[in-house]
Amino acid sequence: MAERLAAASLLPAVSPSPAPSPSPCPRVSASSFPCCSTTRAGALRLRSRRPSRFPQNAGRSWRAGAGAGARAVVRCMAAASDAAQLKSAREDIRELLKTTYCHPIMVRLGWHDSGTYDKNIEEWPQRGGADGSLRFDAELSHGANAGLINALKLIQPIKDKYPGITYADLFQLASATAIEEAGGPKIPMKYGRVDVTAAEQCPPEGRLPDAGPRVPADHLREVFYRMGLDDKDIVALSGAHTLGRSRPDRSGWGKQETKYTKDGPGEPGGQSWTAEWLKFDNSYFKDIKEQRDQDLLVLPTDAALFEDPSFKAYAEKYAEDQEAFFKDYAEAHAKLSDLGAKFDPPEGFSLDDEPAAEEKAADPAPAPPAAAAAPADEKKEPEPTLVPVGAAVASAPVDDNNGAAPQPEPFVAAKYSYGKKELSDTMKQKIRAEYEAIGGTPDKPLQSNYFLNIMLLIGGLAFLTSLLGS
């Protein structure tokens, strides 16, 4: 994944805009994660040794606007995002994905922002991670981020439309939404990430995976263990290669064109890992395992998943069980998206909790049991002549009252005696008063028969009286 990360640098780099293709770069050993774009869909960008195409500019960030390469000063916010704006931005991202097929490069955008995290550094933002720093030229110009300018051009109009959200949240929102919209699992995301505010806070170059490591499995572990991830995370995240394609003129890997990429969508060309490279499923593991189609790409780090014993156990499992892959991928993606982030509020918040809360507020709460129910407005609701006693009192069904609070059955003293004779109202009131005097309440019946207690009490008093008289 490191490679996938590198290639994706965590995700493959691609050029989503009609900007001219960068000049070919020398072939580098690299792996990548999917990346696609409006026109240059799915090309992978890997860390190369060539000089960066983009100059470092301490106080600025790349953004869409006047045209390719246009720059403008962006006022950075260091505050939590607004949940309502995030939800609206998610809808705009969904529409963007439908028209530009940029799922792979959006995944790569989020991964590259968070993939710089170093668990050995405690201080924020020195530790790197999901903090929105990728928008600055100082980090965007890193070799592993080549091509991500196109992702920023696509996402910047959404950021301009919703100023109440941070870049850090927007990048991760776009990444998770792209996976879900491509048919992948629902990612258990949380939001509230704070942005860094200056280019000086960007992480140093070199934290993202190298393109072509000498020992692929060792390199993957070196990079991902530094982030605090494990072998299962590495293999699961590698499965994101099911999206996107690699272009030899940009990454040094892949064919110029295959039967799966010659017609796009977007700008034709490149080589994909899977036949349906805009569909998220477990076909990546199946295709890597079988390696029967020469038109599908297999990088050294891809092959390592079925060569390293520990990786292989997970890769074999995911090739056979898509449900298991989706479950582990969703957990790993959410973990990666939180790396190094500083949240406000500290615990973050979920966009999916809120609809549930709103729904709950809209639906009337179920009526409480009759014995415990109280009138909504005691001044307007006249008190019944006879106060209910005990939980033994039956209540009318809620539906019978058209949603109103159920009305308790009037107190019937005969229910508390062995006889079934109807008592006078005066006797009922007297029994009620005596009943309450010894601990009975409308909400709590006595634990034994009331009249039996009275008879035992009278009998006891008679017995004591006879003893004293004798």
N, C-alpha and C positions, 0 to 999 in steps of 0.2 A: 503494500500500500504505500509504503513510503514511496515506492515507485509509482504506485498508482497515485500517490499523492504527488509525486514529482511530476508525473505525467499529468496527473491531475494536480500535481505537486500536491498532491493530494488529488488533484483532478486535472485532466488535460486542458491545455489552454486552447482556445479557439478564437477565431476572429469572427464575431457576430456581425460585423458591419461591412458595408461595401468598400471599406478602406482598402487600399492596395495591399496585396500580400507582402509580408516582410520578405526580405531577401533570404534565400535559402541559407540554413545554418548547417555547419558540419554535423555529420551523424554523431549523435551522442548516445551513450548507453542510458536509456531511460525507460521508465515505465510510466504509465499515466492513468488518470481517471478520466471519465468521460467529459467531454466538453464540446458544446455545440453552439451554433449561433445562427443569427438570422440568415446570413449568407454563407459564412464559413462555418457551417455546422460541424461541431464535434472535433475540430482539430485539437491535437494535444500539444501542450507546451511543456517542455521540460527544461530543467536547469541546464543552461549551456555555458560555455566558457567565453562566449563572445561578449563584447561590450554591450551594455544595455542600450536599447534604442531610445529610451526616455531619460532626459536629464533629471537629476534630483533637484527638487524645488522645495525647500524647507517649509514654507508656509502655505503651500497650495496643494490642491488635489485635482486629479483629472475628472472631468465631467463632460457630459454630452452638451451640445449646444450648437454653436455656430457651424460646426463641421468636425470632420475627423481631426483629432488632435487638439481641438479647441480647449483652452484652459480658462478657468475662472477661479477667483478666490472663493472659497467655501467657508462660511462661518460654521465652526464645529460646535456641536452641543455636547455638554458633559452632563446630561440628565437622563433620567429614565424615559422610556417611550410611553406614548399614550396608547392604551389598549384599543380604543375605538379606531384610531388612525391605522394601527397595525392591521386590524381586521379589514379595513378598506383597502390598504396596500396589498394585502394578500389576494383580494379579488382582482386588483389591477395586474398583479404578477401572473395570475392564472390566465388573464386575457393576453398578456405579453407572450406567454408560453405557447398559446394557441396560434399566434400569428408569426412567431419568429423561430419556433423549434429550438429555443436556446436552453433547453433543460440541462444538457451536460455542462455548459459553461457557468450556469448559475450554481450548480452543485460545486463546481471547482472554486467559484468565488468565495462561497462560505467556508470551504475547507482550507483554502489558502490563508484566510484571515485568522482562523483558529489554529492551524497546523504549526504555527511558530512557537507554541507553548513549551516552556521548559519547567517541569515539575520541581527542579532543583533550585529554582529562584522563587522566593516568596513575594517579593515586592511587585506591586502593580504600578505601571504597566511593563516594567522591565522583564517580567516573566513571559511576555508575549501572549498570544491567544486571541480570542474573539473580542477585539476592542475597536474595530473599525479603522485600524491603522493602515490597512491596505489601500485606502483611498489616496494616501499621500504619495507623491512622486518618489520620495526617498525609498519606499518599500515597493511600490509598483514597478520600479525600474530593476528590481532583482531579477536575475536570469530566469528563475523558476516561475515568475509571474508574467512572462512574455505572453502577450495576447489578451490579458485580462482587462486591458483598457477598453476592449469591446464590451465586456460585461458591465463595466462602469457606465459606459455610454448608454447601455440599455436600461440600467436601473436608476440612473440619475434623475430622469423626469419624474419617476415615482417618488424619489426622495424630495424633490422640489415641491411636489404636490402635497406631501405630508411632512411638514417641517417638525412635527411633534414626535418623530421617531428617530432613533439613532442609526447611524450607519451599521454599527455592530449588530443590532437587531435586524435591520433590513437585509444584510448579507445572509444571515442565518435563516431568516424567514424565506428568502428566495431559494436557498439551497433545499430546505425541507419541502417547500411547496413543489419544487421541480421533481423531487423524488415521488411525491404522492401523485402528482398529475401525470407522471409517466407510468402509473400503475403500481407503484411501490407501496410499502406499508405506511401507515400513519405514524409520524415521528412524534414522540412525547416531548415536545419542545416547551421550554419556558423562556420568558422574555424579561426585559428590564436591563439589558446590558448598557454599560456606560461607555461612551466614546473617549478615546484619547483626543487631545486637542491640538497637538503640534507634531510636526514631522520628526522632531528630536526624540519623540517617544516611540518611534517605530523600532522593531527588533532588528538586530544586525542580520545581514545576509548569511545564508548557510544553514539555517535551521530546517528548511524544507528538504525533502528527499533528493538525493542525487539521481541523475538520470540513469546511469549505467554502472551500478556497483559491481565490484569484482565478485563478491559473494552475496547474491541477492537476498537470501534468507537472513543472513547476519545484518545486512544493512537495514532491512525492514524492521528488525527487532531494535536495532540501535536507535532508529528514528522514533518509532512508536512507543518503545519503552520509555524514552525520554519524556514523552507526553503523558505517561501513566497508563497507557493502553497495553493490552496483552495479546497473546496469539489469536484468541478467538476474535477479538476486535479487528486485528490485522486482516484476517481472512474474510470476515464479514464485510468490512469496508472495501476490500478489494472487489467485492461483487458489484460495486457501483460501476465497474468497467463495462457492465452490460449496456451502459449508455455511452454514446460518443464514438469518435473515430480519430485516428492519427494521420497527420499529413507529413510526408517526408520532407517537404520544403520548409516546415516549421519545427518539427521535432527530431527529424533525422530517422524516424521510424515509419514503417508502413509503406503500402503501395500508393502510387499516384491515384489509382482508381480501381474499384472492384465492382462486381455485379451487384453488390449491395449499396454502393455509394454513387454510382455513375449518374443516377437521376435525382440526387439530393435526398430529402428536402434541403432547402437552402442551396448554397453553392455546391455543385457536384464534386466528388473526389474524396481521396483519403481512404484509409482502411479501418474498418470497425472490428471490434472484438466479437460482436454478435451480428446475426443477420438482421434482426429488428433492433437497430441501435438507438431507437427512441422509446423503447419499451423496457420497463424495469421488471425483470423476473430473474430466475436462476439459470437462464440459458448460458451465462458466462461460464459457470462452473461445468456445465455439461460439455460445452464446446472446447474448453481448455483440456478437459479430461480426455475427450475423444480425438481431438486434433486431426479431424478428417477433412476439413475444408481449408484449402490453401488460401482462400480469399478472406479468411478471418485471422486477425492479428493475435499473436502470442508473444509477449515480451518475456525476457528472462525472469522477471519477478512474477509474472503470471505462472510460468512453468514451475517456479519454486514452490508454489502452493501445493502441488501434487508430488513434489520431490522431498521436501522436508517432512519428516514423520509427524511432528506436532501439527504443522499446517495442514497436512494431508487429511488428518482425521476430521477436521472441520470442513475442508473442501469436498471430501467425499460425501459427508452428511448433507451439505447444501445442494450438491448435485442431485441427490435423491429426494430431498425434502424441502420444497420451496417455502412451506410454512415455517419451518425451523430457521431457514435463512432470513425470511422477512422479520421474524421476531428478534433474532440476534442483530440483524442490520439496524433495525429501528433503535435498539438500545445503544449500539455503538455510535450511530450517527448523532443521537442526542448527547452522548457523552463528549464526542468530539466538538460539538457545537458550543458546549459550556466551558471548554478548556480555557483557563486563564481569565475568564470574564469576571468583571466586577459588576454585581447586580444592584439595582436600586428599584424596588426594595431588595434587601439582601437575599431574601428567599426567591426572588423572581416572581413571575406570574404566568399563568397559562391562558391562552386565548380561548381554549375549549372549555374552561371552567365557567366562563361568564355566560355563555348561552344557556348552560344548565341552570345557572342561578336565575337568569331572567325568566326562563320557562317556569321555574318553581314559583317565582313571584307572581306570574300571570295566572297560574292555576290556583283555584281556591284550595287552601289547606284542608285535609280531611278533618271532619268534625270530631272532637274528643268524645269519649264515652259520656253518656248522659249524666251519670252521677257527678262527674267532675266539671261539666259544662256550666258556664255562667253566662247570663245575658250580655250581649255586646254593650248595651247601654241600660244600666239598672234603672235609671230615671224613667226611661220610656217603656221598659218591660215590667208590667205589674207583677208583684210577688204573688205566687199562688197562695190560696187560702191555707192549704196544708203543706208544710215543708217536707221535702223528701227525706227519707231516713235510710241510710245504709246503702252499700253497693248492691244489696239484694233487690233494690227497686229496679224494675225493668224500664228500658228506654224504647222510645219509638224509633223505627228505622230512619236514617238520615234522608233517604229518598222520599219518604212520606211527607217531609216538610219542604220539598222543593229547594233543598240546599240550606234551609234555615237550621239553626242549632236545635237538636232534638229536645223535646219537652219531657221532663220526668213524670212518671206515673205518680198520682197523689198517694200520700201516706195511707196505708191500710193497716190499722193496728191488728186486725184479726190474723194477719200473716205471721205475727210474732207470738201467737198463742196456740194452744192445742185445740181449742174449740174453733168452730167455723161460723159462730154466730156473729152477726153484724152488731157492732157497738154503737152507742150514741155518739154524736159529735163531741159532747162534753167529756165522755170517757176517753175518746180518742186523743183529745187535747191533753187530758191529764196524763195518759200513758206516755204521750210524746214528751211531756215535760219531765216526767220521771226517768224516761229512757235517756234523755240528754243529760240529766243530772248525774247519772252514774257512768257517763263516758260514751254513750252512743252519739253519733253525729250523722248528718246526711250523707257523708262520704265514707263512713266507716261503720259497718254493722258490728254488733257485739258478737263475740266468738261463740256464745252459747245461747240457748233459748231464754228470752227475757222473762217470761212468766214462770219458767221452771226455777230461774234464779230467785224470783220473788217468793215462790212457795218454799224454797229451801231456806231463805232468809227468815220467813215467818216461822217455819218449823224450828229453826235454830233458836230463835228468840223465845218461842214457847217452851222449848226444852230447858233453856237457861232459867226461865221464870219458874218452872216447876221445881227445879233444883233449889233455887233460892227460897221458894215457899216452904219446901220441906225442911 
